[in-house]
Amino acid sequence: MSNHSPVAIAPSIQDVHTAYLEELGPRERAALMSWAGFTGTFATVRVITYSIREGKGPFRNLSVGNAHLHHYMWGIGLLTGVGAVAVHGPDGTRRHPGVALSYGVGLALIVDEFALLLDLKDVYWSRQGRLSLDLGIGLVSLGGTAFAALPMLQRLARSRRSRTALRSGLNGSPRKS
């Protein structure tokens, strides 16, 4: 049995929170929250939309009378609210993480149905057109989120390397797998 303590694979929530606060300024936090909101919403909406299309799961289309309510409508409403806060709100409110997150969420709801807004219905649901849009937007959103989080991720990586080196040094020999 080894006396070595296990090396944490993932950082703790406290480590992530500390890196978020210490490595990112207000503008960088807003960018990260916007990208995270966009990425999470886009992924969630894709899963829900495909499940509705396949008739699986608890989700169904939302309609009023015979009119289907597309989710871009909710995105437009959300961005309208964010715009009102940006134009009329005090600095503390405009820089609130919830505003940045709401912006990303609203934008994802609109972008996901952009082909419908352009009246490209056949492209939107054709297999190749939809897969192309999903992959393209998904990769851009993941890249943007990672780029916005880069200072924070670099700090977490440095902390992990430091903990690993410290554990190896305390035990007198390199850690064996």
N, CA, C and O atoms as a DFTB+ gen file, in Angstrom:
708 C
 N C O
     1  1       0.844      -1.179       0.000
     2  2       0.000       0.000       0.000
     3  2       0.885       1.236       0.000
     4  3       1.865       1.302       0.741
     5  1       0.552       2.191      -0.806
     6  2       1.344       3.402      -0.950
     7  2       0.933       4.450       0.070
     8  3      -0.233       4.539       0.454
     9  1       1.918       5.252       0.510
    10  2       1.642       6.358       1.426
    11  2       1.312       7.641       0.672
    12  3       1.098       8.686       1.285
    13  1       1.271       7.564      -0.626
    14  2       1.019       8.743      -1.435
    15  2      -0.457       9.117      -1.382
    16  3      -1.330       8.252      -1.457
    17  1      -0.725      10.411      -1.252
    18  2      -2.115      10.862      -1.299
    19  2      -2.517      11.010      -2.753
    20  3      -1.681      11.325      -3.600
    21  1      -3.773      10.789      -3.047
    22  2      -4.212      10.878      -4.444
    23  2      -4.138      12.312      -4.951
    24  3      -4.359      13.264      -4.202
    25  1      -3.825      12.449      -6.227
    26  2      -3.788      13.757      -6.865
    27  2      -5.199      14.038      -7.399
    28  3      -5.779      13.215      -8.108
    29  1      -5.732      15.192      -7.054
    30  2      -7.068      15.551      -7.515
    31  2      -7.068      15.710      -9.030
    32  3      -6.231      16.419      -9.589
    33  1      -8.001      15.055      -9.680
    34  2      -8.110      15.141     -11.130
    35  2      -8.741      16.473     -11.520
    36  3      -8.273      17.142     -12.441
    37  1      -9.791      16.850     -10.825
    38  2     -10.491      18.097     -11.132
    39  2     -10.306      19.076      -9.974
    40  3     -10.198      18.665      -8.819
    41  1     -10.270      20.374     -10.288
    42  2     -10.146      21.362      -9.212
    43  2     -11.436      21.419      -8.399
    44  3     -12.512      21.074      -8.889
    45  1     -11.311      21.853      -7.172
    46  2     -12.498      21.987      -6.332
    47  2     -13.317      23.187      -6.798
    48  3     -12.819      24.048      -7.523
    49  1     -14.556      23.232      -6.381
    50  2     -15.417      24.367      -6.710
    51  2     -14.810      25.650      -6.155
    52  3     -14.872      26.697      -6.801
    53  1     -14.227      25.576      -4.970
    54  2     -13.594      26.751      -4.367
    55  2     -12.402      27.222      -5.196
    56  3     -12.203      28.426      -5.360
    57  1     -11.601      26.283      -5.726
    58  2     -10.472      26.658      -6.591
    59  2     -10.958      27.370      -7.848
    60  3     -10.374      28.370      -8.265
    61  1     -12.025      26.855      -8.448
    62  2     -12.572      27.467      -9.659
    63  2     -13.105      28.862      -9.338
    64  3     -12.860      29.809     -10.084
    65  1     -13.828      28.986      -8.238
    66  2     -14.388      30.286      -7.845
    67  2     -13.284      31.309      -7.569
    68  3     -13.382      32.464      -7.985
    69  1     -12.242      30.880      -6.870
    70  2     -11.121      31.777      -6.574
    71  2     -10.433      32.212      -7.863
    72  3     -10.135      33.394      -8.032
    73  1     -10.176      31.272      -8.774
    74  2      -9.545      31.613     -10.053
    75  2     -10.435      32.563     -10.857
    76  3      -9.936      33.491     -11.494
    77  1     -11.733      32.337     -10.828
    78  2     -12.689      33.201     -11.533
    79  2     -12.586      34.638     -11.014
    80  3     -12.524      35.585     -11.798
    81  1     -12.569      34.787      -9.701
    82  2     -12.532      36.128      -9.109
    83  2     -11.176      36.807      -9.243
    84  3     -11.103      38.015      -9.467
    85  1     -10.099      36.033      -9.106
    86  2      -8.763      36.635      -9.089
    87  2      -8.121      36.773     -10.472
    88  3      -7.271      37.641     -10.668
    89  1      -8.508      35.942     -11.421
    90  2      -7.864      35.976     -12.734
    91  2      -8.657      36.750     -13.781
    92  3      -8.101      37.164     -14.799
    93  1      -9.942      36.948     -13.541
    94  2     -10.776      37.619     -14.523
    95  2     -11.307      38.926     -13.951
    96  3     -11.848      38.957     -12.846
    97  1     -11.149      39.998     -14.710
    98  2     -11.736      41.272     -14.324
    99  2     -13.213      41.283     -14.696
   100  3     -13.703      40.314     -15.277
   101  1     -13.930      42.348     -14.378
   102  2     -15.372      42.406     -14.681
   103  2     -15.707      42.174     -16.158
   104  3     -16.680      41.488     -16.468
   105  1     -14.920      42.732     -17.057
   106  2     -15.200      42.532     -18.486
   107  2     -14.953      41.085     -18.903
   108  3     -15.729      40.516     -19.670
   109  1     -13.876      40.494     -18.400
   110  2     -13.580      39.104     -18.738
   111  2     -14.634      38.167     -18.153
   112  3     -15.019      37.187     -18.791
   113  1     -15.101      38.466     -16.936
   114  2     -16.169      37.649     -16.341
   115  2     -17.437      37.744     -17.169
   116  3     -18.118      36.742     -17.387
   117  1     -17.758      38.956     -17.635
   118  2     -18.947      39.141     -18.466
   119  2     -18.812      38.345     -19.763
   120  3     -19.768      37.707     -20.204
   121  1     -17.627      38.381     -20.373
   122  2     -17.414      37.614     -21.610
   123  2     -17.577      36.124     -21.349
   124  3     -18.231      35.424     -22.122
   125  1     -16.986      35.638     -20.263
   126  2     -17.103      34.215     -19.932
   127  2     -18.554      33.832     -19.663
   128  3     -19.020      32.804     -20.154
   129  1     -19.265      34.634     -18.901
   130  2     -20.665      34.327     -18.593
   131  2     -21.508      34.339     -19.871
   132  3     -22.392      33.498     -20.035
   133  1     -21.243      35.280     -20.770
   134  2     -21.985      35.330     -22.036
   135  2     -21.730      34.079     -22.872
   136  3     -22.662      33.457     -23.383
   137  1     -20.440      33.717     -23.005
   138  2     -20.108      32.520     -23.782
   139  2     -20.662      31.259     -23.134
   140  3     -21.181      30.381     -23.823
   141  1     -20.552      31.167     -21.818
   142  2     -21.071      29.982     -21.118
   143  2     -22.588      29.890     -21.272
   144  3     -23.129      28.805     -21.488
   145  1     -23.269      31.023     -21.163
   146  2     -24.715      31.032     -21.356
   147  2     -25.095      30.616     -22.763
   148  3     -26.040      29.854     -22.964
   149  1     -24.347      31.124     -23.740
   150  2     -24.607      30.772     -25.131
   151  2     -24.379      29.276     -25.353
   152  3     -25.234      28.587     -25.911
   153  1     -23.232      28.784     -24.915
   154  2     -22.865      27.383     -25.148
   155  2     -23.837      26.425     -24.468
   156  3     -24.325      25.480     -25.088
   157  1     -24.112      26.672     -23.197
   158  2     -25.030      25.798     -22.458
   159  2     -26.432      25.810     -23.037
   160  3     -27.075      24.767     -23.155
   161  1     -26.902      26.996     -23.396
   162  2     -28.250      27.112     -23.961
   163  2     -28.329      26.468     -25.334
   164  3     -29.280      25.745     -25.632
   165  1     -27.329      26.729     -26.172
   166  2     -27.350      26.141     -27.503
   167  2     -27.377      24.617     -27.416
   168  3     -28.158      23.971     -28.115
   169  1     -26.535      24.042     -26.568
   170  2     -26.497      22.579     -26.418
   171  2     -27.832      22.049     -25.886
   172  3     -28.351      21.051     -26.384
   173  1     -28.376      22.715     -24.883
   174  2     -29.643      22.276     -24.300
   175  2     -30.781      22.361     -25.309
   176  3     -31.587      21.438     -25.420
   177  1     -30.847      23.461     -26.038
   178  2     -31.905      23.643     -27.031
   179  2     -31.801      22.604     -28.135
   180  3     -32.820      22.105     -28.614
   181  1     -30.578      22.271     -28.543
   182  2     -30.413      21.246     -29.583
   183  2     -30.956      19.904     -29.101
   184  3     -31.659      19.215     -29.840
   185  1     -30.630      19.531     -27.864
   186  2     -31.115      18.261     -27.317
   187  2     -32.640      18.266     -27.249
   188  3     -33.288      17.303     -27.659
   189  1     -33.205      19.346     -26.734
   190  2     -34.667      19.431     -26.610
   191  2     -35.324      19.422     -27.997
   192  3     -36.320      18.729     -28.206
   193  1     -34.779      20.179     -28.930
   194  2     -35.361      20.257     -30.266
   195  2     -35.331      18.903     -30.964
   196  3     -36.316      18.500     -31.582
   197  1     -34.214      18.207     -30.869
   198  2     -34.140      16.883     -31.490
   199  2     -35.097      15.905     -30.807
   200  3     -35.695      15.065     -31.479
   201  1     -35.249      15.998     -29.504
   202  2     -36.178      15.084     -28.827
   203  2     -37.617      15.376     -29.242
   204  3     -38.407      14.445     -29.404
   205  1     -37.974      16.647     -29.417
   206  2     -39.317      16.994     -29.892
   207  2     -39.518      16.465     -31.307
   208  3     -40.554      15.878     -31.621
   209  1     -38.530      16.677     -32.146
   210  2     -38.616      16.244     -33.540
   211  2     -38.785      14.733     -33.648
   212  3     -39.495      14.245     -34.528
   213  1     -38.127      13.986     -32.746
   214  2     -38.209      12.523     -32.745
   215  2     -39.396      11.995     -31.946
   216  3     -39.672      10.796     -31.971
   217  1     -40.105      12.881     -31.233
   218  2     -41.255      12.471     -30.421
   219  2     -40.853      11.707     -29.169
   220  3     -41.630      10.898     -28.663
   221  1     -39.660      11.952     -28.669
   222  2     -39.159      11.260     -27.481
   223  2     -38.983      12.257     -26.346
   224  3     -38.694      13.431     -26.576
   225  1     -39.157      11.785     -25.133
   226  2     -38.940      12.644     -23.978
   227  2     -40.172      13.460     -23.613
   228  3     -41.214      13.368     -24.262
   229  1     -40.032      14.253     -22.572
   230  2     -41.195      14.978     -22.051
   231  2     -41.503      16.294     -22.782
   232  3     -42.529      16.917     -22.510
   233  1     -40.649      16.715     -23.685
   234  2     -40.798      18.036     -24.289
   235  2     -41.738      18.010     -25.488
   236  3     -41.772      17.037     -26.241
   237  1     -42.498      19.084     -25.658
   238  2     -43.397      19.248     -26.797
   239  2     -43.306      20.692     -27.278
   240  3     -42.862      21.579     -26.549
   241  1     -43.730      20.907     -28.505
   242  2     -43.785      22.263     -29.028
   243  2     -44.799      23.078     -28.242
   244  3     -45.797      22.550     -27.751
   245  1     -44.531      24.352     -28.134
   246  2     -45.423      25.268     -27.442
   247  2     -46.170      26.082     -28.496
   248  3     -45.552      26.716     -29.351
   249  1     -47.498      26.060     -28.431
   250  2     -48.307      26.777     -29.407
   251  2     -49.406      27.551     -28.701
   252  3     -49.854      27.178     -27.617
   253  1     -49.824      28.615     -29.324
   254  2     -50.992      29.369     -28.888
   255  2     -51.944      29.359     -30.069
   256  3     -51.662      29.952     -31.111
   257  1     -53.076      28.682     -29.901
   258  2     -53.964      28.477     -31.045
   259  2     -53.253      27.597     -32.042
   260  3     -52.771      26.517     -31.699
   261  1     -53.187      28.053     -33.261
   262  2     -52.470      27.311     -34.305
   263  2     -51.072      27.846     -34.545
   264  3     -50.375      27.376     -35.445
   265  1     -50.652      28.824     -33.751
   266  2     -49.347      29.451     -33.963
   267  2     -48.294      28.810     -33.058
   268  3     -48.420      28.813     -31.834
   269  1     -47.256      28.261     -33.687
   270  2     -46.136      27.689     -32.936
   271  2     -45.264      28.826     -32.402
   272  3     -44.934      29.755     -33.139
   273  1     -44.904      28.755     -31.160
   274  2     -44.030      29.765     -30.563
   275  2     -42.593      29.256     -30.644
   276  3     -42.185      28.380     -29.881
   277  1     -41.849      29.810     -31.564
   278  2     -40.452      29.415     -31.741
   279  2     -39.603      30.005     -30.622
   280  3     -39.937      31.052     -30.066
   281  1     -38.497      29.324     -30.292
   282  2     -37.699      29.812     -29.171
   283  2     -36.908      31.066     -29.490
   284  3     -36.391      31.705     -28.574
   285  1     -36.796      31.439     -30.754
   286  2     -36.149      32.725     -31.038
   287  2     -36.950      33.884     -30.464
   288  3     -36.388      34.938     -30.166
   289  1     -38.266      33.697     -30.304
   290  2     -39.102      34.753     -29.714
   291  2     -38.671      35.045     -28.272
   292  3     -38.603      36.202     -27.857
   293  1     -38.385      33.989     -27.525
   294  2     -37.942      34.164     -26.134
   295  2     -36.565      34.820     -26.112
   296  3     -36.262      35.621     -25.228
   297  1     -35.738      34.474     -27.088
   298  2     -34.413      35.097     -27.190
   299  2     -34.509      36.581     -27.478
   300  3     -33.783      37.383     -26.892
   301  1     -35.403      36.945     -28.379
   302  2     -35.592      38.362     -28.694
   303  2     -36.087      39.108     -27.457
   304  3     -35.630      40.214     -27.171
   305  1     -37.013      38.508     -26.732
   306  2     -37.512      39.133     -25.493
   307  2     -36.403      39.301     -24.462
   308  3     -36.294      40.338     -23.809
   309  1     -35.588      38.270     -24.329
   310  2     -34.482      38.330     -23.365
   311  2     -33.462      39.397     -23.759
   312  3     -33.002      40.155     -22.905
   313  1     -33.106      39.463     -25.035
   314  2     -32.153      40.485     -25.481
   315  2     -32.743      41.889     -25.377
   316  3     -32.010      42.857     -25.170
   317  1     -34.046      42.004     -25.517
   318  2     -34.691      43.302     -25.332
   319  2     -34.522      43.752     -23.882
   320  3     -34.223      44.917     -23.621
   321  1     -34.713      42.831     -22.944
   322  2     -34.510      43.153     -21.528
   323  2     -33.071      43.497     -21.218
   324  3     -32.803      44.444     -20.478
   325  1     -32.143      42.742     -21.773
   326  2     -30.711      43.017     -21.568
   327  2     -30.360      44.387     -22.151
   328  3     -29.605      45.148     -21.547
   329  1     -30.908      44.694     -23.323
   330  2     -30.665      46.000     -23.927
   331  2     -31.197      47.133     -23.061
   332  3     -30.553      48.174     -22.933
   333  1     -32.354      46.937     -22.475
   334  2     -32.920      47.970     -21.598
   335  2     -32.025      48.188     -20.382
   336  3     -31.808      49.327     -19.967
   337  1     -31.508      47.108     -19.813
   338  2     -30.597      47.234     -18.672
   339  2     -29.312      47.933     -19.108
   340  3     -28.791      48.787     -18.391
   341  1     -28.807      47.571     -20.282
   342  2     -27.557      48.175     -20.769
   343  2     -27.711      49.672     -21.020
   344  3     -26.791      50.446     -20.758
   345  1     -28.854      50.073     -21.520
   346  2     -29.069      51.480     -21.846
   347  2     -29.458      52.299     -20.614
   348  3     -29.002      53.431     -20.453
   349  1     -30.290      51.740     -19.756
   350  2     -30.858      52.516     -18.654
   351  2     -30.328      52.154     -17.268
   352  3     -30.524      52.911     -16.316
   353  1     -29.666      51.015     -17.145
   354  2     -29.258      50.556     -15.823
   355  2     -27.978      51.205     -15.323
   356  3     -27.152      51.653     -16.118
   357  1     -27.813      51.256     -13.998
   358  2     -26.556      51.760     -13.439
   359  2     -25.424      50.766     -13.710
   360  3     -25.671      49.602     -14.024
   361  1     -24.171      51.243     -13.583
   362  2     -23.009      50.393     -13.884
   363  2     -23.038      49.060     -13.147
   364  3     -22.754      48.017     -13.735
   365  1     -23.377      49.089     -11.875
   366  2     -23.392      47.855     -11.088
   367  2     -24.365      46.830     -11.643
   368  3     -24.085      45.631     -11.623
   369  1     -25.492      47.285     -12.132
   370  2     -26.496      46.388     -12.705
   371  2     -26.052      45.899     -14.079
   372  3     -26.188      44.717     -14.395
   373  1     -25.521      46.808     -14.894
   374  2     -25.088      46.425     -16.244
   375  2     -23.962      45.407     -16.192
   376  3     -23.859      44.559     -17.078
   377  1     -23.129      45.473     -15.186
   378  2     -21.988      44.551     -15.090
   379  2     -22.305      43.287     -14.288
   380  3     -21.419      42.470     -14.039
   381  1     -23.536      43.132     -13.894
   382  2     -23.927      41.951     -13.118
   383  2     -23.781      40.694     -13.983
   384  3     -24.150      40.706     -15.158
   385  1     -23.242      39.606     -13.406
   386  2     -23.074      38.371     -14.185
   387  2     -24.383      37.856     -14.785
   388  3     -24.378      37.244     -15.853
   389  1     -25.492      38.101     -14.109
   390  2     -26.781      37.659     -14.638
   391  2     -27.145      38.332     -15.946
   392  3     -27.799      37.725     -16.794
   393  1     -26.728      39.580     -16.121
   394  2     -26.987      40.289     -17.376
   395  2     -26.172      39.655     -18.497
   396  3     -26.690      39.422     -19.589
   397  1     -24.914      39.379     -18.232
   398  2     -24.053      38.740     -19.240
   399  2     -24.569      37.349     -19.589
   400  3     -24.604      36.974     -20.761
   401  1     -24.965      36.593     -18.589
   402  2     -25.500      35.250     -18.815
   403  2     -26.786      35.326     -19.632
   404  3     -26.983      34.544     -20.562
   405  1     -27.654      36.262     -19.286
   406  2     -28.909      36.439     -20.024
   407  2     -28.659      36.799     -21.483
   408  3     -29.380      36.349     -22.374
   409  1     -27.642      37.605     -21.717
   410  2     -27.280      37.968     -23.087
   411  2     -26.904      36.714     -23.881
   412  3     -27.399      36.509     -24.990
   413  1     -26.038      35.887     -23.321
   414  2     -25.621      34.665     -24.012
   415  2     -26.774      33.713     -24.253
   416  3     -26.873      33.114     -25.324
   417  1     -27.647      33.567     -23.266
   418  2     -28.817      32.688     -23.397
   419  2     -29.730      33.200     -24.507
   420  3     -30.138      32.436     -25.382
   421  1     -30.051      34.495     -24.471
   422  2     -30.934      35.068     -25.480
   423  2     -30.363      34.948     -26.881
   424  3     -31.083      34.635     -27.830
   425  1     -29.074      35.198     -27.006
   426  2     -28.430      35.105     -28.310
   427  2     -28.471      33.675     -28.853
   428  3     -28.708      33.470     -30.044
   429  1     -28.243      32.691     -27.988
   430  2     -28.289      31.289     -28.420
   431  2     -29.684      30.903     -28.895
   432  3     -29.829      30.179     -29.879
   433  1     -30.711      31.385     -28.197
   434  2     -32.086      31.069     -28.605
   435  2     -32.394      31.619     -29.992
   436  3     -33.144      31.010     -30.755
   437  1     -31.820      32.763     -30.314
   438  2     -32.032      33.365     -31.632
   439  2     -31.183      32.659     -32.684
   440  3     -31.691      32.276     -33.738
   441  1     -29.904      32.487     -32.406
   442  2     -28.984      31.892     -33.381
   443  2     -29.417      30.472     -33.742
   444  3     -29.276      30.057     -34.892
   445  1     -29.942      29.727     -32.772
   446  2     -30.357      28.358     -33.045
   447  2     -31.431      28.303     -34.126
   448  3     -31.499      27.329     -34.876
   449  1     -32.258      29.315     -34.218
   450  2     -33.324      29.314     -35.226
   451  2     -33.098      30.378     -36.296
   452  3     -34.050      30.835     -36.928
   453  1     -31.861      30.767     -36.497
   454  2     -31.553      31.816     -37.452
   455  2     -32.015      31.458     -38.862
   456  3     -32.489      32.323     -39.597
   457  1     -31.880      30.189     -39.243
   458  2     -32.319      29.781     -40.576
   459  2     -33.817      30.018     -40.749
   460  3     -34.267      30.368     -41.841
   461  1     -34.584      29.833     -39.691
   462  2     -36.019      30.106     -39.780
   463  2     -36.287      31.596     -39.951
   464  3     -37.202      31.991     -40.673
   465  1     -35.486      32.415     -39.286
   466  2     -35.655      33.860     -39.424
   467  2     -35.363      34.321     -40.846
   468  3     -35.933      35.303     -41.321
   469  1     -34.468      33.602     -41.520
   470  2     -34.138      33.922     -42.907
   471  2     -35.037      33.185     -43.895
   472  3     -34.868      33.299     -45.109
   473  1     -36.000      32.425     -43.357
   474  2     -36.939      31.651     -44.162
   475  2     -36.231      30.581     -44.984
   476  3     -36.534      30.382     -46.160
   477  1     -35.286      29.897     -44.350
   478  2     -34.570      28.797     -44.997
   479  2     -35.026      27.471     -44.388
   480  3     -34.199      26.669     -43.954
   481  1     -36.319      27.245     -44.356
   482  2     -36.888      26.086     -43.671
   483  2     -36.294      24.766     -44.163
   484  3     -36.002      23.880     -43.361
   485  1     -36.115      24.633     -45.483
   486  2     -35.594      23.364     -45.991
   487  2     -34.155      23.127     -45.553
   488  3     -33.765      21.984     -45.315
   489  1     -33.355      24.194     -45.443
   490  2     -31.975      24.053     -44.990
   491  2     -31.946      23.734     -43.507
   492  3     -31.136      22.923     -43.058
   493  1     -32.816      24.361     -42.754
   494  2     -32.809      24.212     -41.302
   495  2     -32.979      22.754     -40.888
   496  3     -32.266      22.277     -40.005
   497  1     -33.915      22.041     -41.513
   498  2     -34.144      20.666     -41.082
   499  2     -33.598      19.608     -42.029
   500  3     -33.779      18.417     -41.773
   501  1     -32.943      19.996     -43.103
   502  2     -32.292      18.966     -43.904
   503  2     -31.147      18.412     -43.068
   504  3     -30.523      19.143     -42.298
   505  1     -30.876      17.142     -43.218
   506  2     -29.860      16.487     -42.374
   507  2     -28.506      17.184     -42.471
   508  3     -27.901      17.499     -41.446
   509  1     -28.032      17.425     -43.669
   510  2     -26.720      18.045     -43.834
   511  2     -26.712      19.492     -43.363
   512  3     -25.761      19.932     -42.717
   513  1     -27.765      20.232     -43.684
   514  2     -27.830      21.631     -43.265
   515  2     -27.870      21.778     -41.754
   516  3     -27.188      22.635     -41.191
   517  1     -28.665      20.946     -41.098
   518  2     -28.806      21.036     -39.648
   519  2     -27.523      20.584     -38.954
   520  3     -27.073      21.228     -38.006
   521  1     -26.937      19.493     -39.413
   522  2     -25.696      19.001     -38.818
   523  2     -24.579      20.024     -38.989
   524  3     -23.788      20.246     -38.073
   525  1     -24.516      20.642     -40.155
   526  2     -23.513      21.653     -40.415
   527  2     -23.667      22.842     -39.466
   528  3     -22.680      23.311     -38.899
   529  1     -24.886      23.327     -39.291
   530  2     -25.144      24.433     -38.373
   531  2     -24.817      24.047     -36.936
   532  3     -24.154      24.798     -36.220
   533  1     -25.280      22.882     -36.520
   534  2     -25.034      22.428     -35.141
   535  2     -23.543      22.354     -34.839
   536  3     -23.083      22.866     -33.819
   537  1     -22.795      21.717     -35.726
   538  2     -21.357      21.570     -35.495
   539  2     -20.642      22.911     -35.547
   540  3     -19.797      23.202     -34.700
   541  1     -20.972      23.710     -36.520
   542  2     -20.313      25.007     -36.653
   543  2     -20.548      25.903     -35.456
   544  3     -19.603      26.435     -34.872
   545  1     -21.794      26.067     -35.096
   546  2     -22.112      26.941     -33.963
   547  2     -21.607      26.321     -32.663
   548  3     -21.103      27.029     -31.791
   549  1     -21.739      25.013     -32.535
   550  2     -21.259      24.342     -31.326
   551  2     -19.761      24.507     -31.127
   552  3     -19.309      24.786     -30.016
   553  1     -18.991      24.339     -32.191
   554  2     -17.539      24.484     -32.083
   555  2     -17.135      25.929     -31.792
   556  3     -16.226      26.174     -30.999
   557  1     -17.802      26.874     -32.425
   558  2     -17.510      28.285     -32.157
   559  2     -17.839      28.627     -30.710
   560  3     -17.071      29.326     -30.048
   561  1     -18.963      28.144     -30.219
   562  2     -19.349      28.474     -28.840
   563  2     -18.408      27.826     -27.826
   564  3     -18.056      28.458     -26.829
   565  1     -17.997      26.595     -28.055
   566  2     -17.036      25.961     -27.149
   567  2     -15.692      26.685     -27.189
   568  3     -15.064      26.902     -26.153
   569  1     -15.255      27.057     -28.396
   570  2     -13.992      27.789     -28.536
   571  2     -14.051      29.140     -27.846
   572  3     -13.108      29.527     -27.156
   573  1     -15.137      29.850     -28.023
   574  2     -15.293      31.151     -27.373
   575  2     -15.309      31.041     -25.864
   576  3     -14.703      31.856     -25.169
   577  1     -16.003      30.031     -25.353
   578  2     -16.044      29.820     -23.902
   579  2     -14.655      29.508     -23.369
   580  3     -14.229      30.079     -22.365
   581  1     -13.950      28.606     -24.037
   582  2     -12.594      28.249     -23.599
   583  2     -11.653      29.449     -23.670
   584  3     -10.845      29.661     -22.766
   585  1     -11.756      30.225     -24.734
   586  2     -10.899      31.398     -24.886
   587  2     -11.187      32.421     -23.786
   588  3     -10.264      32.999     -23.212
   589  1     -12.474      32.640     -23.495
   590  2     -12.844      33.602     -22.446
   591  2     -12.376      33.125     -21.071
   592  3     -12.063      33.944     -20.208
   593  1     -12.326      31.821     -20.864
   594  2     -11.921      31.253     -19.578
   595  2     -10.427      30.984     -19.487
   596  3      -9.961      30.510     -18.451
   597  1      -9.666      31.269     -20.526
   598  2      -8.247      30.902     -20.597
   599  2      -7.423      31.341     -19.386
   600  3      -6.693      30.513     -18.842
   601  1      -7.497      32.601     -18.931
   602  2      -6.693      32.965     -17.754
   603  2      -7.040      32.123     -16.526
   604  3      -6.159      31.732     -15.761
   605  1      -8.296      31.858     -16.353
   606  2      -8.755      31.048     -15.231
   607  2      -8.282      29.596     -15.372
   608  3      -7.832      28.989     -14.401
   609  1      -8.386      29.050     -16.576
   610  2      -7.950      27.675     -16.819
   611  2      -6.443      27.527     -16.645
   612  3      -5.972      26.512     -16.131
   613  1      -5.687      28.536     -17.073
   614  2      -4.231      28.498     -16.894
   615  2      -3.875      28.500     -15.408
   616  3      -2.981      27.765     -14.988
   617  1      -4.553      29.302     -14.623
   618  2      -4.290      29.330     -13.184
   619  2      -4.607      27.974     -12.549
   620  3      -3.837      27.481     -11.725
   621  1      -5.723      27.378     -12.924
   622  2      -6.093      26.077     -12.366
   623  2      -5.067      25.011     -12.757
   624  3      -4.750      24.137     -11.951
   625  1      -4.555      25.074     -13.968
   626  2      -3.520      24.123     -14.398
   627  2      -2.235      24.326     -13.605
   628  3      -1.610      23.353     -13.183
   629  1      -1.832      25.590     -13.394
   630  2      -0.633      25.865     -12.589
   631  2      -0.817      25.348     -11.166
   632  3       0.104      24.762     -10.595
   633  1      -1.989      25.559     -10.594
   634  2      -2.264      25.093      -9.229
   635  2      -2.174      23.575      -9.144
   636  3      -1.636      23.032      -8.179
   637  1      -2.695      22.901     -10.146
   638  2      -2.647      21.439     -10.153
   639  2      -1.205      20.951     -10.252
   640  3      -0.809      20.019      -9.552
   641  1      -0.412      21.593     -11.137
   642  2       1.002      21.199     -11.259
   643  2       1.741      21.451      -9.950
   644  3       2.578      20.642      -9.548
   645  1       1.445      22.556      -9.285
   646  2       2.095      22.868      -8.008
   647  2       1.744      21.839      -6.943
   648  3       2.615      21.385      -6.201
   649  1       0.455      21.467      -6.867
   650  2       0.040      20.462      -5.883
   651  2       0.704      19.128      -6.161
   652  3       1.145      18.443      -5.237
   653  1       0.779      18.752      -7.443
   654  2       1.395      17.489      -7.818
   655  2       2.883      17.506      -7.459
   656  3       3.400      16.533      -6.911
   657  1       3.564      18.599      -7.762
   658  2       4.999      18.716      -7.453
   659  2       5.223      18.706      -5.947
   660  3       6.169      18.084      -5.464
   661  1       4.373      19.382      -5.214
   662  2       4.492      19.422      -3.759
   663  2       4.324      18.029      -3.164
   664  3       5.088      17.628      -2.285
   665  1       3.333      17.299      -3.639
   666  2       3.110      15.941      -3.133
   667  2       4.292      15.035      -3.455
   668  3       4.704      14.216      -2.633
   669  1       4.833      15.191      -4.663
   670  2       5.988      14.369      -5.050
   671  2       7.189      14.708      -4.184
   672  3       7.920      13.816      -3.755
   673  1       7.397      15.999      -3.923
   674  2       8.534      16.437      -3.118
   675  2       8.414      16.027      -1.663
   676  3       9.416      15.688      -1.035
   677  1       7.209      16.052      -1.117
   678  2       6.998      15.663       0.279
   679  2       7.262      14.189       0.517
   680  3       7.699      13.794       1.597
   681  1       7.000      13.390      -0.483
   682  2       7.175      11.961      -0.324
   683  2       8.586      11.494      -0.652
   684  3       8.906      10.319      -0.475
   685  1       9.426      12.395      -1.124
   686  2      10.823      12.062      -1.369
   687  2      11.102      11.401      -2.695
   688  3      12.264      11.238      -3.069
   689  1      10.076      11.018      -3.412
   690  2      10.299      10.400      -4.709
   691  2       9.102      10.708      -5.595
   692  3       8.012      11.005      -5.107
   693  1       9.315      10.636      -6.879
   694  2       8.202      10.900      -7.784
   695  2       7.069       9.906      -7.553
   696  3       7.295       8.743      -7.219
   697  1       5.891      10.377      -7.732
   698  2       4.687       9.565      -7.537
   699  2       4.604       8.485      -8.611
   700  3       4.822       8.753      -9.792
   701  1       4.287       7.256      -8.187
   702  2       4.150       6.149      -9.111
   703  2       2.689       5.929      -9.398
   704  3       1.840       6.081      -8.520
   705  1       2.396       5.570     -10.634
   706  2       0.995       5.307     -11.027
   707  2       0.618       3.904     -10.666
   708  3      -0.513       3.486     -10.912
